[in-house]
């Protein structure tokens, strides 16, 4: 029995992570793949029922996982993002949420046929969008910063508000419908919510100060922060159910506010983000695998489908358009935000709680709560996940440029390299903290930014969305390594590169690990100073279009014909690194090299291919 439960847990975790990877490979919304995987192993094939396998631990484990996910989302917020759009965000999370609450309640009553009591609980619950569904979609769609910020802030702030509104509606219903419950019962709700906010704020301040004073050892910072998140959530839940999410959200926002004073919190955030990815994957598979076949079949009825369509096509767009009247948002931005509102983990977990509570109180229709919630979650995730990118491009709210290169460091080689890339119509941005170094780049018409790439404000002053590759080309090796380490989580390990600034000596396999070689650009003897000297000696950048598919070895290129990168036919860029031994060249690709003027690229490749 224990082995079966252990196997079930491992399968769910592995399946969740594999779903994330598969979604990344095929460019589908990850939540869609995770939901389908859960449905397959659960109600469809009947292989695993996590709710039965975990028993009484099922709900607490999901609740704690949701707490970590909410903390991760709120701690990643930066209040500088609100510059210029604070009015829109405030309106969306206040007036917009209220209108969505009322609209959702009316739709649940008149379309789904539920009584007013359950309808107002559902209306409050369904205003949530949440970081677990919004943030993965934003990463894939590459929206422009302003509209992405509104969607992200709405999802994170509204996530704890939705359950509180649902709980408030439930308390009001009890006061009105039960003569034994007095009006002072509502006072306990407000006191509980206030205490949860205070607990979250106090926990955030305490942990931040302890880290700032160095009272936590480096290797224990992340586990201690995670422990405080779980403790904060649990204490608030003990005081009043469904307030734990508010507490951890306030804690996360408090710590996000202190990041500029406590820089090491950023390192803790990376750890929590990794944990959050695992938990998000696991929770979605758990929840969908626990559904019954009867629940799935019940979705395909007119009341439920009609309710979902009303929420998508009427309630959400109207709440956004009305609440943002007179704000800085354009019609295109209102249209996109008015369409995008996928529901996720919080809606499913909290719906399960209210379904059981309402059933105990004898409310007719409580059993349909999980069905209608899953229908809204799955349909909105699919509809918004597959349409966000195309709609954003249609409304000109997504980056429509091809993959660009972000170059750090302005010097003779990097400027000449950037100028040649621009001649190939590859978008380039060069950043340096020396205005004098950038003058030559400006004269060549290269897009530049004067500033420190490692500073906090850079992400708010510069739109990095169009750039998929980052190249550290300064004359300071340690600084280049720090840039790669800092931006690898954002750009991805395979898109983060550094050009050695000094002679490496014999850069054979024994001296440089394969992992580091993935970052080191070009060739064993490619050093910044020597490459600049080659340019002064008459070397030039040149390219050649490949007319047939072939494979070439790295040894085919020497100092007189140094391969830099392959510009693929699909506009992707494959940079040469020390780790690449062979190169696959396809018809339509373009090979970019640094060669002597008298060297013929065609002869180099054709005479030395396999």
Secondary structure as UniProt FT lines:
FT   HELIX           2..26
FT   HELIX           30..39
FT   HELIX           40..44
FT   HELIX           50..54
FT   TURN            55..56
FT   HELIX           57..75
FT   HELIX           79..82
FT   TURN            83..85
FT   HELIX           86..91
FT   HELIX           92..96
FT   HELIX           97..110
FT   HELIX           116..125
FT   TURN            126..127
FT   HELIX           131..141
FT   HELIX           145..177
FT   TURN            179..180
FT   HELIX           184..212
FT   TURN            213..214
FT   HELIX           218..220
FT   HELIX           221..239
FT   TURN            241..242
FT   HELIX           244..257
FT   TURN            258..261
FT   TURN            263..264
FT   HELIX           265..289
FT   HELIX           293..299
FT   HELIX           302..310
FT   HELIX           311..315
FT   HELIX           316..323
FT   TURN            324..326
FT   HELIX           331..339
FT   HELIX           345..360
FT   TURN            361..362
FT   TURN            364..365
FT   HELIX           366..368
FT   HELIX           369..394
FT   TURN            395..396
FT   STRAND          404..408
FT   HELIX           412..423
FT   TURN            424..425
FT   STRAND          428..432
FT   HELIX           435..443
FT   TURN            444..445
FT   STRAND          447..450
FT   TURN            453..454
FT   TURN            456..457
FT   HELIX           458..461
FT   TURN            465..466
FT   STRAND          467..472
FT   HELIX           477..491
FT   HELIX           493..495
FT   STRAND          496..498
FT   TURN            509..511
FT   HELIX           514..517
FT   TURN            518..519
FT   STRAND          520..521
FT   TURN            524..525
FT   HELIX           528..536
FT   TURN            537..538
FT   STRAND          540..545
FT   STRAND          550..553
FT   HELIX           554..556
FT   TURN            559..560
FT   STRAND          561..567
FT   TURN            569..570
FT   STRAND          573..575
FT   TURN            578..579
FT   STRAND          582..585
FT   TURN            587..588
FT   STRAND          590..595
FT   TURN            597..598
FT   HELIX           601..608
//
